[in-house]
């Protein structure tokens, strides 16, 4: 089990996950990352999320992988 953080950014802003989530493995981290993206984009916002990227960071501050929102949303830029 490891603590991971899901930070989101685009060229102008950054949303920092200060709490994190405990996951069993990278597969669970990947599934949780997709869930975070869907959760953020489902809100009633005028934000165009396609330029955003989710960064999955471990408890040592190392980036494990990134997930472009457009990849999860299935919409090209």
MMTF fields as JSON, N, C-alpha, C and O atoms, coordinates in Angstrom:
{
  "mmtfVersion": "1.0.0",
  "mmtfProducer": "UNKNOWN",
  "numBonds": 307,
  "numAtoms": 308,
  "numGroups": 77,
  "numChains": 1,
  "numModels": 1,
  "chainsPerModel": [1],
  "groupsPerChain": [77],
  "chainIdList": ["A"],
  "bondAtomList": [4, 2, 8, 6, 12, 10, 16, 14, 20, 18, 24, 22, 28, 26, 32, 30, 36, 34, 40, 38, 44, 42, 48, 46, 52, 50, 56, 54, 60, 58, 64, 62, 68, 66, 72, 70, 76, 74, 80, 78, 84, 82, 88, 86, 92, 90, 96, 94, 100, 98, 104, 102, 108, 106, 112, 110, 116, 114, 120, 118, 124, 122, 128, 126, 132, 130, 136, 134, 140, 138, 144, 142, 148, 146, 152, 150, 156, 154, 160, 158, 164, 162, 168, 166, 172, 170, 176, 174, 180, 178, 184, 182, 188, 186, 192, 190, 196, 194, 200, 198, 204, 202, 208, 206, 212, 210, 216, 214, 220, 218, 224, 222, 228, 226, 232, 230, 236, 234, 240, 238, 244, 242, 248, 246, 252, 250, 256, 254, 260, 258, 264, 262, 268, 266, 272, 270, 276, 274, 280, 278, 284, 282, 288, 286, 292, 290, 296, 294, 300, 298, 304, 302],
  "bondOrderList": [1, 1, 1, 1, 1, 1, 1, 1, 1, 1, 1, 1, 1, 1, 1, 1, 1, 1, 1, 1, 1, 1, 1, 1, 1, 1, 1, 1, 1, 1, 1, 1, 1, 1, 1, 1, 1, 1, 1, 1, 1, 1, 1, 1, 1, 1, 1, 1, 1, 1, 1, 1, 1, 1, 1, 1, 1, 1, 1, 1, 1, 1, 1, 1, 1, 1, 1, 1, 1, 1, 1, 1, 1, 1, 1, 1],
  "groupList": [{"groupName": "UNK", "atomNameList": ["N", "CA", "C", "O"], "elementList": ["N", "C", "C", "O"], "formalChargeList": [0, 0, 0, 0], "bondAtomList": [1, 0, 2, 1, 3, 2], "bondOrderList": [1, 1, 2], "singleLetterCode": "X", "chemCompType": "L-PEPTIDE LINKING"}],
  "groupTypeList": [0, 0, 0, 0, 0, 0, 0, 0, 0, 0, 0, 0, 0, 0, 0, 0, 0, 0, 0, 0, 0, 0, 0, 0, 0, 0, 0, 0, 0, 0, 0, 0, 0, 0, 0, 0, 0, 0, 0, 0, 0, 0, 0, 0, 0, 0, 0, 0, 0, 0, 0, 0, 0, 0, 0, 0, 0, 0, 0, 0, 0, 0, 0, 0, 0, 0, 0, 0, 0, 0, 0, 0, 0, 0, 0, 0, 0],
  "groupIdList": [1, 2, 3, 4, 5, 6, 7, 8, 9, 10, 11, 12, 13, 14, 15, 16, 17, 18, 19, 20, 21, 22, 23, 24, 25, 26, 27, 28, 29, 30, 31, 32, 33, 34, 35, 36, 37, 38, 39, 40, 41, 42, 43, 44, 45, 46, 47, 48, 49, 50, 51, 52, 53, 54, 55, 56, 57, 58, 59, 60, 61, 62, 63, 64, 65, 66, 67, 68, 69, 70, 71, 72, 73, 74, 75, 76, 77],
  "secStructList": [7, 3, 3, 3, 3, 3, 3, 3, 3, 7, 1, 1, 7, 3, 3, 7, 7, 1, 1, 7, 3, 3, 3, 1, 1, 2, 2, 2, 2, 2, 2, 2, 2, 2, 2, 2, 2, 2, 2, 2, 2, 2, 1, 1, 7, 7, 7, 7, 4, 4, 4, 7, 3, 3, 3, 3, 3, 3, 6, 6, 1, 7, 3, 3, 3, 3, 3, 3, 2, 2, 2, 2, 2, 6, 7, 7, 7],
  "xCoordList": [0.85, 0.0, 0.891, 1.935, 0.445, 1.2, 0.251, -0.853, 0.686, -0.082, 0.258, 1.431, -0.766, -0.55, -1.394, -2.418, -0.928, -1.589, -1.933, -1.189, -3.067, -3.559, -3.596, -4.586, -2.508, -2.415, -2.847, -2.492, -3.608, -4.101, -3.55, -3.431, -3.218, -2.698, -3.003, -3.241, -2.984, -2.959, -1.881, -1.101, -1.808, -0.735, -0.884, 0.055, -2.065, -2.318, -2.581, -2.363, -3.042, -3.479, -2.977, -2.553, -3.04, -2.709, -3.658, -3.878, -4.21, -5.025, -4.22, -3.895, -3.9, -3.039, -3.869, -4.696, -3.644, -4.283, -3.42, -2.366, -3.847, -3.045, -3.34, -2.595, -4.41, -4.788, -4.245, -3.739, -4.352, -3.903, -4.857, -5.878, -4.498, -5.304, -4.364, -3.333, -4.713, -3.934, -4.426, -5.624, -3.483, -3.828, -2.966, -1.879, -3.476, -2.759, -1.635, -0.556, -1.905, -0.942, -1.191, -2.086, -0.395, -0.533, -1.868, -2.401, -2.405, -3.702, -4.794, -5.65, -4.755, -5.746, -5.52, -6.482, -4.275, -3.967, -4.493, -5.025, -4.351, -4.844, -6.359, -6.903, -7.039, -8.495, -8.974, -9.941, -8.294, -8.647, -8.389, -9.163, -7.313, -6.994, -8.117, -8.544, -8.59, -9.689, -10.944, -11.691, -11.17, -12.325, -12.217, -13.212, -11.031, -10.81, -11.108, -11.78, -10.615, -10.862, -12.357, -12.882, -13.038, -14.483, -15.227, -16.156, -14.832, -15.479, -15.326, -16.289, -14.13, -13.903, -14.659, -15.173, -14.73, -15.343, -16.856, -17.506, -17.437, -18.887, -19.574, -20.791, -18.809, -19.399, -19.986, -19.687, -20.804, -21.431, -20.469, -20.61, -19.509, -18.464, -18.36, -18.617, -17.982, -17.756, -16.315, -15.924, -15.541, -14.136, -14.001, -14.712, -13.088, -12.751, -11.59, -10.452, -11.873, -10.905, -9.936, -8.999, -10.14, -9.329, -7.844, -7.029, -7.471, -6.043, -5.405, -4.205, -6.177, -5.673, -4.99, -5.278, -4.077, -3.358, -3.382, -3.202, -3.603, -3.555, -2.205, -1.811, -1.495, -0.184, -0.36, -0.847, 0.028, -0.054, 1.326, 2.305, 1.378, 2.63, 2.634, 1.623, 3.768, 3.829, 4.196, 4.417, 4.26, 4.517, 5.939, 6.242, 6.815, 8.182, 8.299, 9.377, 7.19, 7.188, 7.566, 7.754, 7.68, 8.037, 6.778, 5.781, 6.836, 5.71, 5.688, 6.661, 4.575, 4.435, 3.971, 4.507, 2.974, 2.485, 1.579, 1.187, 1.252, 0.328, -0.843, -0.714, -1.979, -3.175, -3.757, -4.317, -3.634, -4.291, -5.807, -6.356, -6.481, -7.932, -8.575, -9.543, -8.049, -8.62, -8.617, -9.507, -7.637, -7.577, -8.764, -9.381, -9.081, -10.194, -11.53, -12.472, -11.599, -12.854, -13.168, -14.322, -12.144, -12.367, -12.615, -13.164, -12.207, -12.383, -11.024, -10.216, -10.753, -9.485, -9.442, -10.472, -8.217, -8.05, -8.744, -8.71],
  "yCoordList": [-1.178, 0.0, 1.235, 1.282, 2.217, 3.459, 4.644, 4.531, 5.755, 7.002, 7.689, 7.867, 8.072, 8.808, 10.079, 10.168, 11.047, 12.345, 12.614, 12.246, 13.258, 13.524, 15.036, 15.699, 15.565, 16.993, 17.217, 16.443, 18.267, 18.58, 19.938, 20.853, 20.054, 21.333, 21.541, 20.602, 22.817, 23.207, 24.285, 24.436, 25.013, 25.987, 27.205, 27.989, 27.375, 28.563, 28.273, 29.137, 27.077, 26.764, 25.411, 24.57, 25.228, 23.936, 23.675, 24.55, 22.49, 22.04, 20.981, 19.935, 21.252, 20.368, 19.519, 20.034, 18.23, 17.272, 17.177, 16.542, 17.791, 17.786, 16.587, 16.329, 15.853, 14.705, 13.382, 12.562, 13.181, 11.924, 10.784, 10.944, 9.623, 8.413, 7.216, 7.172, 6.265, 5.033, 4.059, 3.797, 3.521, 2.545, 1.298, 1.344, 0.197, -1.077, -1.172, -1.687, -0.659, -0.81, 0.239, 1.074, 0.19, 1.161, 1.038, 2.036, -0.158, -0.341, 0.408, 1.058, 0.31, 1.033, 2.539, 3.305, 2.966, 4.388, 4.889, 5.996, 4.091, 4.457, 4.591, 5.552, 3.636, 3.683, 4.898, 5.559, 5.176, 6.335, 7.634, 8.584, 7.682, 8.868, 9.149, 10.293, 8.117, 8.29, 8.772, 9.595, 8.267, 8.694, 10.166, 10.891, 10.605, 12.015, 12.904, 13.926, 12.525, 13.308, 13.392, 14.477, 12.266, 12.268, 13.122, 13.848, 13.04, 13.808, 15.318, 16.072, 15.744, 17.169, 17.683, 18.802, 16.892, 17.354, 17.25, 17.861, 16.504, 16.345, 17.512, 17.667, 18.329, 19.464, 20.483, 20.468, 21.35, 22.388, 23.554, 24.593, 23.355, 24.355, 24.671, 23.82, 25.897, 26.265, 25.972, 26.226, 25.445, 25.12, 24.123, 23.119, 24.409, 23.455, 22.623, 23.09, 21.421, 20.578, 19.856, 19.212, 19.948, 19.154, 19.471, 18.631, 20.651, 20.996, 20.613, 20.809, 20.082, 19.71, 18.343, 17.494, 18.165, 16.906, 16.56, 17.433, 15.298, 14.826, 14.157, 13.271, 14.587, 14.043, 13.165, 13.631, 11.908, 10.999, 10.943, 10.521, 11.381, 11.554, 10.612, 10.478, 9.961, 9.077, 9.86, 11.07, 9.166, 9.832, 10.365, 11.077, 10.032, 10.578, 11.775, 12.351, 12.148, 13.284, 12.949, 13.848, 11.662, 11.231, 11.072, 10.508, 11.571, 11.413, 9.987, 9.522, 9.3, 7.924, 7.878, 7.118, 8.697, 8.794, 10.005, 10.597, 10.366, 11.47, 10.953, 9.997, 11.607, 11.242, 12.522, 13.344, 12.699, 13.855, 13.716, 12.647, 14.78, 14.728, 14.316, 13.556, 14.809, 14.48, 12.975, 12.46, 12.266, 10.818, 10.157, 9.246, 10.61, 10.032, 10.457, 9.668, 11.717, 12.255, 11.748, 11.782, 11.272, 10.76, 11.835, 11.565, 13.059, 14.156, 14.728, 14.997, 14.918, 15.515, 16.992, 17.62, 17.541, 18.999, 19.805, 21.034],
  "zCoordList": [0.0, 0.0, 0.0, 0.65, -0.742, -0.799, -0.895, -1.429, -0.382, -0.456, -1.768, -2.097, -2.516, -3.756, -3.736, -3.058, -4.497, -4.583, -6.041, -6.95, -6.244, -7.59, -7.822, -7.514, -8.365, -8.658, -10.102, -10.992, -10.328, -11.668, -12.086, -11.271, -13.369, -13.837, -15.312, -16.071, -15.68, -17.082, -17.178, -16.238, -18.24, -18.394, -17.488, -17.351, -16.86, -16.043, -14.57, -13.721, -14.262, -12.903, -12.439, -13.232, -11.115, -10.523, -9.36, -8.521, -9.313, -8.195, -7.455, -8.017, -6.192, -5.418, -4.474, -3.721, -4.52, -3.624, -2.373, -2.398, -1.295, -0.066, 0.829, 1.774, 0.548, 1.386, 0.859, 1.625, -0.436, -1.019, -0.744, -0.075, -1.281, -1.164, -1.059, -1.729, -0.235, -0.13, -1.193, -1.302, -1.981, -3.018, -2.846, -2.271, -3.353, -3.273, -4.301, -4.009, -5.529, -6.615, -7.691, -7.561, -8.752, -9.837, -10.566, -11.05, -10.648, -11.301, -10.536, -11.136, -9.229, -8.424, -8.535, -8.582, -8.577, -8.745, -10.084, -10.163, -11.131, -12.465, -12.454, -12.997, -11.841, -11.774, -10.978, -11.357, -9.888, -9.054, -9.821, -9.704, -10.6, -11.403, -12.397, -12.546, -13.071, -14.021, -13.299, -13.828, -12.107, -11.315, -10.924, -10.961, -10.556, -10.202, -11.399, -11.262, -12.566, -13.786, -14.06, -14.31, -14.016, -14.279, -13.252, -13.607, -12.007, -10.949, -11.178, -11.037, -11.525, -11.763, -12.976, -12.957, -14.014, -15.255, -15.255, -16.104, -14.339, -14.281, -13.577, -13.679, -12.867, -12.16, -13.117, -14.311, -12.604, -13.426, -13.577, -12.933, -14.427, -14.638, -16.12, -16.97, -16.414, -17.81, -18.222, -19.361, -17.302, -17.558, -18.707, -18.756, -19.625, -20.679, -20.136, -20.098, -19.727, -19.029, -19.962, -19.489, -21.271, -22.198, -22.15, -22.532, -21.694, -21.626, -20.287, -20.098, -19.382, -18.058, -18.087, -18.93, -17.135, -16.955, -15.469, -14.62, -15.162, -13.779, -13.557, -14.316, -12.51, -12.163, -10.931, -9.901, -11.028, -9.885, -9.242, -9.858, -7.98, -7.241, -6.041, -5.351, -5.791, -4.623, -3.365, -3.421, -2.235, -0.95, -0.818, 0.139, -1.761, -1.777, -2.713, -2.86, -3.344, -4.25, -5.681, -6.501, -5.989, -7.341, -8.189, -7.739, -9.412, -10.319, -10.852, -11.445, -10.639, -11.102, -12.556, -13.363, -12.883, -14.257, -14.364, -13.358, -15.598, -15.858, -16.688, -17.454, -16.517, -17.274, -17.878, -17.152, -19.176, -19.799, -19.671, -19.942, -19.264, -19.126, -20.446, -20.451, -21.564, -22.881, -23.122, -23.798, -22.582, -22.728, -22.032, -22.584, -20.832, -20.076, -20.666, -20.737, -21.089, -21.618, -23.01, -23.438, -23.728, -25.056, -26.094, -27.162, -25.774, -26.728, -27.098, -26.209, -28.35, -28.762, -28.417, -28.174, -28.398, -28.149, -29.182, -29.131]
}
